[in-house]
Amino acid sequence: MYRVDLNSDLAESFGNYKIGLDEEVIKYVTSANIACGWHAGDPLVMEKTVQMAKNQGVRIGAHPGYLDLMGFGRRNMAVTPQEVKAYIKYQVGALMAFTKAKGEKIQHVKPHGAMYNMAAKDKDLAMAIAEGIYEVDQDIILMGLANSEIIKAGKTFGLKVCNEVFADRAYNSDGTLVSRKLEGAVIHDADLAISRVVRMVKEGKVTAINGEDIEIKAQSICVHGDNPEAVEFVRKIRLKLEEEGIQVTAISNFIL
């Protein structure tokens, strides 16, 4: 049986600024990545989203990033592995307070934005992230770009790992994501994106931006829901996966 998780980055509103359509997206995903107040989010938004996930039966993940509200955590920062490790602990600990208060647990940690992309290639940063999680809770699953340094680092520390793929992003031939600055980085054709996702799950392959087929492991699919069209896209992906006989379920149900 094919099984896959659908995850989305949520709780990215901040104060009076509302970002994303969390209430709609959460109906279709199985795991929620909750921003922890550094790149986005704030304590009230975090608490509200934890409760919303609990109500919907959606598993909760921490989504820590760099302290960069202005840049939404997407700007590369010159930080040491020791700093990144502390950043992870700080943000996971913050979300853990809210999950504990609601009788929930953190299922996974997925780094955000620049931290995610830098650690996908940088072994030392990836190891710092994995070690930070390991020292807080060894049962937490580490989610990262499929086949990246993040996945390798998690395995090194004996953590359970989840290979993540992206429905609407183009891939380089080395398995990394094409920079958003380049043309073709984001796939806007919903039917194409969905067919790519099904192939990633069933065949373990995806066509890179240069036309080359590359191997990829799809255990969780990241979907975005920051506009009405994106919410409809999430709904269509889930429907198509289920039509293809793929069970859509939280990663903790099959990554044991």
N, C-alpha and C positions, 0 to 999 in steps of 0.2 A: 504493500500500500504506500502511495506517495502521501507525505504529510509536510505541511509548511505553515509557518507562522506569518501573520500580517501585522506589521508594526507601523506606528506613526509617531512623529514628534509632536507632543502636545504641551500644554501649559506654558506657551511662549508669550502670552499676554503679560503686560507689566503696568501696574497701577491703572491709570485711565486709558491705556492703549491696549486695544483688543487685536490680537493676531490669531488667525486661524479660526476654523469652524469646528472646534473640538467636540461640541455636543452632537454634531452630525457624524463626524469621522469615527468616533468611538463606537458607534453602532455596528461598524463593519470590521474593525480590527480585533486581534486577539491579544496584542501586547501594546502597552502605551509607554512611550519614552517621555518621562516627565522632566522638563527643564528645572534646574535647581537654583535659579536665581542669579547666576553669573552671566551667562550670555543672554538670558531671557528668563521670564517668570519672576514671581515674588511669593512670599509666604502664603498669602491668601489664595493666590492662583494655584499653588502647589496643593494646598489642603483641599480646595474645591475639586481639583482634578483627581486626587486620590479617591475622594468620595464617589466621584462620577465613575471611575474605573471599577470600584467595588460594586456599585449598583448595577453595572453592565456585565459583571463577571469577566472583566478584562484584566489580564495580569499586568503588574506594575514594574517599570524599569526606571532607573535613574539615568538622566541625560545630562551629564556634567560637561562643561566647556570652559573656555578661557574667560577670565574676568574682563569682558569686552561688550558691554551693552550697546555701545555706539556702533560697533561693527558686527553685532549679532553673532559674535564668536567665530566669524569666518575669516578673520585676519590672522595670519601666522604671527606667532609671538616667540621671542627668544627667551625661553625658560629652560631651566635645568630639569633633568629627570626627577631630582629630589622635590622640586617645586610641583611638578605634575602629580607626583604621588600624593603630596599633601592636598593638592586641589581635589583629587578624586575622593580622598577620605572625607574632606570637609563637606563636599556636596552630597555624597552618598549618605553621610551622617545626618545631614539636614532632612533629606527625604525620608530617611529611616524613622525619624521622630514622628512624621506625619503618618507613615504606614502603620507604625506600632500603635498609635493613638486610635486608628481605625480598625485594628485587628487584622491588618494585612502584612504581607512580607514583600521585600524587593526580590523580584524574579531575576532581573538582569541589569547590567550596566552597559550602556552604549554611549561612548564619547560623542561629542558634538563637533560639527564643523571643522575648523582648522585643527583642533586637537585630534580628531578622528583621522583626517587626511594625512597629517604629519606622522602620527603614530603608525599608520598603515605601512609606511616606508622606513621609519626610524626605529630600529630595534630597541635602543635604549629608552625612548619614550614609551614604546609599547610595553616593555618590561616594567617600567614605573607604574603604568596604569594597572597592569595585572597584579603587581605586588601590593598596590594600594587596596585593591579589592580583596586579595587573599588575606591581608591583615585585618580586614573588617569582618568579612563573612565568606568563608570558603565554599558555601553553597550557592553563592550568586553566580549566574551565568554571565560570561563576558561575550558581548556581541560586537563584531567588527566586520570590516570588509572581507569578503570571502577570500581565503588563501593569503591573507596579508600578515604582516608582522604582529598585528594585534592577536590574531588567532594563534600564531606560533607561541607568543608570549604567554597566553592563557594556558596552553598545553604544558609549557615549561613549569608553571607553578601548580599544575594539577587541577586547574579550574575547568569546569564544563564550559565549552565554547559554542558559539552560534555563528555560522557563516551567513552574512547578510548580503543580499543583492538588491539592486535598485530597479524599479519598474520603468522609471522615466529618465534614466541617465545612460549616456553612452560610455563604453569601456575602451580603454587603451589595450593594446595587444599584450601588455604585462599584467592585465587584470585590475589596474587602477582606474579610477573614474576620470573621464575627460574633464579638464578644467572648465568651469562655468564661463570663463572668459573667451572660450573658443566656440566657433560656430558648430552646431550639431551636438553640443554637450548635453542638451536637454531634449528628450524625445516628446514631441507634441502630438503625434498621431496615436490616439488611444488604442486603436486596434493593433497597431504595430507593437506598442509597448506590452500589451496583454499577451500577444503571441510569443514575444520574447520571454516573458515570465514563464509561460507554460513550458517552453522549451528548456529553460534553465532548470526547472523543477524535474521534468521528466527525462531529459537527455543529459543534463549537466553541462550544457554548452550555451555560448552566446556569441553572436557575431560582433567583433570589435569594430571600431570606427574605420579601420583600414581594410575591412572586409574579411579579415582572418577569423576563423572559428577558434575560440579558446575554451579551455575547461573551466568550469565554475561550479561551486557547490552552493545550492540554494536551500537554506534552512529557514530563513526569514526574509520576507520581502518588505522593503520600506516603501510606504506610500505617503504622499503628501495631501493635505486637505485644507489648503489655505485660500481656496476660492470655490464657488459653487460647482464649477466644472471639475475640479479636482475631487470633490466629494462624490460626484457621479462616477468618476473614474475609479475610485476605491470600490464603490458598489459593483461596478462592472467586473473588476478584477476578481473580487470574491466569487461572484456568480459564475464566471468562466472557469475558475479553478475547480469549483464544486461540480460543474458540468463535465469537466475532464476527469472526474473521479479522484481529485486531489482533496484530501481532508485538510481543512483549514483549522488549525488549533494552536494553542499557545506552546511555545518552545519547551516549557517545563513538562509538557505532556509526552514529549518524545526524545528530548535530550536528557538522558538519565545518568 
